[in-house]
Amino acid sequence: APRAEEALGAVRGGSDFDTDAFYIALSAWAKPFCMECSSPFLVKWYNDKRAETAGGLNSIEAPDTAVAYALFTVPGYLDV
């Protein structure tokens, strides 16, 4: 199976959607809200990891080849 980076490279080559440009734009948008954005990843990779570590809970309902991003708060911003 190809590594996520290789698979994402194939997505970039076969589509007009620029995952890197979107990552930069989403990161800039999230910054004023004290949030950060993950690098792009494939839904299949994420769901496989959730199956390994959490019994499949909180999986993403999307095609395996879809590109996803995670938004999260910066450490210390939400003190729960």
Buried (B, 14 or more C-beta within 10 A) or exposed (E): EEEBEEBBEEBBEEEEEEBEEBBEEBBEEBEEEEBBBBEBBBBBBBBBEBEEEEEEEEBBEBEEEBBBBEEEEEEEEEEE
